[in-house]
């Protein structure tokens, strides 16, 4: 096992210990572990992520130094590293589920059934498949569904159907407690829980998929409508396309096995949802792998899976660097800027919510599309533009950030989602982000902002 992987494993365990106990040394040792990990992996971080992380990190530290001098610089650096630790737990916990998910016959059967749908409904079904599989598996869900598309189909059709999966996948962030974005938002926005966001997020996610489907119907070339036969999964025949009930039950059982203990720990025991996921996901992944090996679905035993998970921890270097830089930026900015002044500058208090919410959603999506990762916006809101400053309920702010994350990651040429689609289709990231996604994401963000405003008004009237 690489030394960097051992360092990551130690900081993962110490972060859990720090969150659950009063063991004093856990915090500084975990902070030191994160610093060592980033230094060790710095040469292998992708150039764009390394540049963005350095720009954000040094920018935040410079703001802290400008505000409070050397003492402020030291305090901001330590606080920034400490606040980034839960994200490291989140990334590793989600990654642990990906290998058994890819090997799972149920997950694969659902994907294969969806890609064989007839032309009239396959865009919609692929979007929903990307949405619900991605809700549990994050990027692995996106990769699983898109990998099943027949490579022999026309290039235009493959691009359109991949975009369908992308649209559905991205908006899962508005409700899924296992999506990285939702985990980040619940960690950063004060006074919000998953149960306060999910009741509005679940129907919003479905509505945004329907909006994406309607946009596709309005904008695709009419001569192409219905011109393509059903899309068979690679190596499969349409004869098995109706056998979906048992796989659906299998996928649902995995979701519930993960959701029930995570939500129970978070809502009943007061454990943050990220820490709860860090406690539950790895043991569940090993138990899932044991079940798959026992039924013959894979030859990989749980012990080997554990070794593979540990060996892959250094692969999280890009996410670690970017989120650390963003955290340092948010901490430094909060030390240097008066939140009330920034709120007045953004007209946060003066605008009514039905204007404020769509404006913020659209502006945030546009900023993300220009290259600022949504995590930066989430951290700035959590540290500076709090719900009190914005004059909105905490749940509405969290949902608004989720909307920005959903559309911002589609419009950002530097997001992992866009880069993965770019690699799969062999097209430039800017074409995926700005040519394909921007015409949909900006108006859709405004519509979603109006929905958030309506949900906020309903919640306020209920109180």
C-alpha positions in Angstrom: 0.0 0.0 0.0 1.4 3.4 -0.9 2.5 5.6 2.0 0.1 8.4 0.9 -2.8 5.9 1.1 -1.8 5.0 4.7 -1.7 8.7 5.5 -5.2 9.2 4.1 -6.5 6.1 6.0 -5.2 7.5 9.2 -6.7 11.0 8.8 -10.0 9.3 7.8 -10.1 7.3 11.1 -8.9 10.3 13.2 -11.6 12.5 11.7 -14.3 10.0 12.7 -12.8 9.8 16.2 -12.6 13.6 16.5 -16.3 13.9 15.5 -17.5 11.2 17.9 -15.3 11.5 20.9 -13.4 14.0 23.0 -10.0 12.6 22.1 -7.9 15.7 21.9 -4.9 14.6 19.8 -7.2 13.4 16.9 -7.8 16.9 15.5 -4.2 18.2 15.2 -2.9 14.8 13.9 -5.6 14.6 11.3 -4.9 18.2 10.2 -1.2 17.3 9.9 -2.1 14.1 8.0 -4.1 16.1 5.4 -1.2 18.5 4.9 1.2 15.6 4.4 -1.1 13.9 2.0 -1.5 17.0 -0.2 2.2 17.6 -0.2 3.0 14.0 -1.2 0.4 14.0 -4.0 0.9 17.5 -5.3 3.1 16.5 -8.3 0.3 14.1 -9.5 -2.6 16.6 -9.2 -4.0 17.6 -12.5 -2.6 21.0 -13.6 -5.9 22.7 -13.8 -7.0 21.5 -10.3 -3.6 22.3 -8.9 -3.8 25.8 -10.2 -7.3 26.4 -9.0 -6.5 24.9 -5.6 -3.4 27.1 -5.2 -5.2 30.2 -6.4 -8.1 29.7 -3.9 -5.9 28.6 -1.0 -3.4 31.4 -1.3 -6.1 33.9 -2.0 -7.9 32.9 1.3 -4.7 33.0 3.3 -3.8 36.4 1.9 -7.2 37.7 2.9 -6.7 36.4 6.4 -3.3 37.9 6.6 -4.6 41.3 5.3 -7.3 41.2 8.0 -5.5 40.0 11.1 -1.8 39.7 10.3 0.4 36.6 11.0 -1.9 35.4 13.8 -4.9 35.5 11.5 -2.9 33.7 8.8 -2.0 30.8 11.1 -5.5 30.5 12.5 -7.1 30.6 9.1 -4.7 27.9 7.8 -5.4 25.6 10.7 -9.1 26.2 10.6 -9.2 25.7 6.8 -7.4 22.3 7.0 -9.7 21.2 9.8 -12.9 22.1 8.0 -11.7 20.2 4.9 -11.4 16.9 6.8 -15.1 15.9 6.6 -14.8 16.2 2.8 -12.0 13.7 2.8 -14.2 11.3 4.7 -17.0 11.9 2.2 -14.9 11.2 -0.8 -13.5 8.0 0.5 -16.8 6.7 1.8 -18.5 7.3 -1.6 -15.6 5.7 -3.4 -15.8 2.5 -1.3 -19.3 1.8 -2.8 -18.3 2.1 -6.4 -16.6 -1.3 -7.0 -19.4 -3.5 -5.6 -22.0 -1.3 -7.5 -20.3 -1.9 -10.8 -20.1 -5.6 -10.1 -23.8 -5.8 -9.0 -26.1 -7.7 -11.4 -29.0 -5.6 -10.1 -27.5 -2.2 -10.9 -26.2 -3.4 -14.3 -29.6 -5.0 -15.2 -31.4 -1.7 -14.4 -29.0 0.2 -16.7 -29.3 -2.4 -19.5 -33.1 -2.3 -19.3 -33.2 1.5 -19.5 -30.8 1.8 -22.5 -33.1 -0.6 -24.5 -36.1 1.7 -24.3 -37.8 2.8 -27.6 -37.1 6.2 -29.0 -40.2 7.9 -27.5 -39.1 7.6 -23.9 -35.4 6.6 -23.8 -34.2 10.2 -23.1 -36.5 10.4 -20.1 -35.7 6.9 -18.9 -32.0 7.4 -19.2 -32.2 10.7 -17.3 -34.1 8.9 -14.5 -31.6 6.0 -14.5 -28.7 8.5 -14.2 -30.6 10.3 -11.5 -31.4 7.4 -9.1 -28.3 5.3 -9.7 -26.1 8.5 -9.4 -28.0 9.4 -6.2 -26.3 6.3 -4.5 -23.1 5.9 -6.5 -22.2 9.5 -7.6 -19.9 9.5 -10.6 -19.9 5.7 -10.7 -23.6 5.8 -11.5 -23.0 8.2 -14.4 -20.3 6.0 -15.7 -22.3 2.8 -15.3 -25.2 3.9 -17.4 -23.3 5.7 -20.1 -20.9 2.7 -20.5 -23.9 0.6 -21.6 -24.8 2.7 -24.6 -24.0 0.8 -27.8 -20.8 2.3 -29.3 -22.1 1.5 -32.8 -25.0 4.0 -32.7 -24.6 7.3 -34.5 -22.4 9.9 -32.9 -25.2 12.4 -32.6 -27.5 10.0 -30.9 -24.8 8.8 -28.5 -24.1 12.5 -27.5 -27.8 13.2 -27.0 -28.4 10.2 -24.8 -25.2 10.8 -22.8 -26.5 14.3 -22.1 -29.7 12.8 -20.9 -27.8 10.7 -18.3 -25.8 13.8 -17.4 -28.9 16.0 -16.9 -30.6 13.4 -14.7 -27.4 12.6 -12.7 -26.5 16.1 -11.9 -29.9 17.1 -10.4 -29.7 14.2 -7.9 -27.8 16.6 -5.7 -31.0 18.4 -4.7 -32.1 15.5 -2.5 -29.7 12.6 -2.3 -27.9 12.4 1.1 -25.2 10.3 -0.5 -24.3 12.8 -3.3 -21.1 14.6 -2.6 -22.7 18.0 -3.2 -25.5 17.5 -0.7 -23.0 16.2 1.9 -21.0 19.3 1.4 -24.0 21.6 1.6 -25.4 20.0 4.8 -21.9 20.3 6.4 -21.6 24.0 5.5 -25.0 25.6 5.9 -25.8 26.1 9.6 -29.1 25.0 11.0 -30.1 22.6 8.2 -30.7 18.9 8.2 -31.4 16.4 5.4 -35.0 15.9 6.4 -35.6 19.6 6.1 -34.4 19.6 2.5 -35.5 16.2 1.1 -39.3 16.8 1.1 -38.9 19.7 -1.4 -35.7 18.3 -3.1 -37.3 15.0 -4.2 -40.1 16.4 -6.3 -37.8 19.2 -7.5 -35.3 16.6 -8.8 -38.1 14.8 -10.8 -39.4 18.1 -12.1 -36.0 19.2 -13.3 -35.7 15.9 -15.2 -39.0 16.5 -16.9 -37.8 20.0 -17.7 -34.7 18.6 -19.3 -36.8 16.2 -21.3 -39.1 19.0 -22.5 -36.1 21.1 -23.5 -34.8 18.1 -25.5 -38.1 17.7 -27.3 -38.2 21.3 -28.2 -34.7 21.7 -29.4 -33.6 18.5 -31.1 -34.0 18.2 -34.8 -37.5 17.1 -35.7 -36.2 14.9 -38.6 -34.4 12.8 -36.1 -37.5 12.1 -34.0 -38.3 8.4 -34.0 -35.7 7.7 -36.6 -33.6 5.4 -34.4 -34.4 1.9 -33.3 -34.3 0.9 -29.6 -30.7 1.1 -28.3 -29.5 -2.3 -27.2 -27.0 -2.6 -24.4 -23.7 -4.0 -25.5 -23.8 -7.8 -25.8 -27.5 -7.9 -24.9 -30.7 -8.6 -26.8 -34.1 -6.8 -26.3 -35.7 -10.1 -25.2 -34.6 -9.5 -21.6 -35.8 -5.9 -21.4 -38.8 -6.6 -19.3 -37.0 -8.3 -16.5 -36.6 -5.3 -14.3 -38.6 -5.9 -11.2 -36.1 -8.1 -9.3 -33.1 -5.8 -10.1 -35.2 -2.8 -9.0 -35.8 -4.5 -5.7 -32.1 -5.2 -5.4 -31.2 -1.6 -6.0 -33.8 -0.4 -3.6 -32.6 -2.7 -0.9 -29.0 -1.4 -1.2 -30.3 2.2 -1.0 -32.4 1.5 2.1 -29.5 -0.4 3.7 -27.4 2.7 3.3 -30.0 5.3 3.9 -31.7 3.9 7.0 -28.6 3.9 9.3 -27.1 7.1 7.8 -30.3 9.1 8.3 -30.9 7.6 11.7 -27.4 8.5 12.9 -27.8 12.0 11.4 -31.3 12.9 12.6 -31.6 10.9 15.8 -28.1 10.8 17.2 -27.1 14.3 15.9 -24.1 13.0 13.9 -23.4 15.0 10.8 -24.5 13.1 7.6 -20.9 13.1 6.3 -19.6 11.4 9.4 -22.6 9.0 9.4 -21.8 8.1 5.8 -18.1 7.6 6.7 -19.1 5.1 9.4 -21.7 3.2 7.4 -20.5 3.1 3.8 -17.2 1.1 4.1 -18.7 -1.8 6.2 -21.7 -1.9 3.9 -19.4 -2.1 0.8 -17.6 -5.0 2.3 -20.8 -6.8 3.2 -22.2 -6.1 -0.3 -19.0 -7.5 -1.8 -19.2 -10.6 0.4 -22.8 -11.1 -0.9 -21.7 -10.7 -4.5 -18.8 -13.1 -4.1 -21.0 -15.7 -2.4 -23.6 -15.6 -5.3 -20.8 -15.8 -7.9 -21.3 -12.3 -9.3 -17.7 -11.5 -8.7 -14.5 -13.3 -7.7 -13.2 -10.4 -5.6 -13.5 -11.1 -1.9 -14.1 -8.4 0.8 -10.4 -8.6 1.9 -9.2 -7.9 -1.6 -11.8 -5.1 -2.0 -10.5 -3.5 1.2 -7.0 -3.6 -0.1 -8.2 -2.1 -3.4 -10.0 0.7 -1.6 -7.0 1.6 0.4 -4.7 1.5 -2.6 -7.1 3.9 -4.5 -7.1 6.5 -1.8 -4.3 8.6 -3.4 -6.6 8.9 -6.5 -8.6 11.4 -4.4 -5.8 13.9 -4.7 -7.5 16.2 -7.1 -10.7 16.4 -5.0 -8.7 16.8 -1.8 -6.6 19.7 -3.3 -9.6 21.5 -4.7 -11.8 21.3 -1.7 -8.9 22.2 0.6 -8.2 25.3 -1.5 -11.9 26.2 -1.5 -12.1 25.8 2.3 -9.1 28.0 2.9 -10.6 30.6 0.6 -13.9 30.6 2.4 -12.3 30.8 5.9 -10.0 33.6 4.8 -12.8 35.5 3.1 -15.0 35.2 6.2 -12.2 36.7 8.3 -11.7 39.6 5.9 -15.2 40.6 4.9 -18.1 41.8 6.9 -21.0 39.5 6.1 -23.6 42.2 6.5 -21.8 44.5 4.1 -21.5 41.7 1.5 -25.2 40.9 1.9 -26.1 44.6 1.3 -23.8 44.6 -1.8 -25.6 41.6 -3.1 -29.0 43.2 -2.3 -29.7 40.1 -0.3 -32.0 41.8 2.2 -33.8 44.2 -0.1 -35.0 41.8 -2.8 -38.1 39.7 -2.3 -37.4 36.0 -2.2 -39.2 35.3 -5.5 -36.7 37.7 -7.2 -33.7 36.9 -5.1 -33.8 33.1 -5.4 -33.9 32.8 -9.2 -31.3 35.7 -9.5 -28.9 33.9 -7.1 -29.5 30.5 -8.8 -28.8 31.9 -12.2 -25.8 34.0 -11.1 -24.3 31.1 -9.2 -24.7 28.8 -12.2 -23.1 31.4 -14.4 -20.1 31.9 -12.0 -19.7 28.1 -11.9 -19.8 28.0 -15.6 -16.9 30.5 -15.7 -14.7 28.0 -13.8 -15.5 28.7 -10.1 -16.4 25.3 -8.7 -19.7 25.3 -6.8 -18.0 24.1 -3.7 -16.4 27.6 -3.5 -19.9 29.2 -3.6 -21.1 26.7 -1.0 -18.3 27.6 1.4 -18.7 31.3 0.9 -22.4 31.0 1.7 -21.7 28.8 4.7 -19.0 31.1 6.0 -20.2 34.6 4.9 -23.6 34.8 3.2 -25.4 32.8 5.9 -29.2 32.3 5.8 -29.6 35.3 8.2 -27.6 37.6 5.9 -29.5 36.3 2.8 -32.9 36.7 4.6 -34.0 33.2 3.7 -34.7 30.0 5.7 -31.7 27.7 6.1 -33.5 24.9 4.2 -34.2 27.2 1.2 -30.6 28.3 1.1 -29.4 24.7 1.2 -31.8 23.8 -1.7 -30.7 26.9 -3.6 -27.0 25.8 -3.3 -28.0 22.4 -4.4 -29.6 23.9 -7.5 -26.4 25.9 -8.2 -24.4 22.7 -7.7 -26.6 20.7 -10.1 -26.4 23.2 -13.0 -23.0 24.6 -12.1 -21.3 21.3 -12.5 -22.9 20.9 -15.9 -21.7 24.3 -17.0 -18.2 24.2 -15.5 -15.6 23.0 -17.9 -13.5 21.9 -14.9 -16.0 19.8 -13.1 -15.4 16.0 -12.8 -18.8 15.4 -14.4 -18.1 17.4 -17.5 -14.6 16.0 -17.8 -15.9 12.4 -17.6 -18.4 13.0 -20.3 -15.8 14.8 -22.4 -13.4 11.8 -22.1 -16.2 9.3 -22.9 -17.3 11.1 -26.1 -13.9 12.5 -27.0 -15.0 16.1 -27.3 -13.6 19.2 -25.7 -14.8 20.0 -22.2 -15.9 23.5 -23.3 -18.2 22.0 -26.0 -19.9 19.9 -23.3 -20.1 22.7 -20.7 -20.9 25.8 -22.8 -22.4 24.6 -26.1 -24.5 21.7 -24.9 -25.3 22.6 -21.3 -25.3 26.3 -20.9 -28.5 27.0 -23.1 -30.4 24.6 -20.8 -28.7 25.2 -17.4 -29.1 29.0 -17.2 -32.9 29.2 -17.8 -33.4 25.9 -15.8 -31.6 27.4 -12.8 -33.9 30.4 -12.9 -37.0 28.1 -13.0 -35.6 26.1 -10.1 -34.9 29.3 -8.2 -38.6 30.2 -8.5 -39.5 26.7 -7.2 -37.2 27.2 -4.2 -38.9 30.6 -3.6 -42.3 29.0 -3.7 -41.2 26.2 -1.4 -39.8 28.8 1.0 -43.0 30.8 1.0 -45.1 27.7 1.6 -42.8 26.7 4.5 -43.1 30.2 5.9 -46.8 30.2 5.7 -47.0 26.8 7.4 -45.0 28.1 10.3 
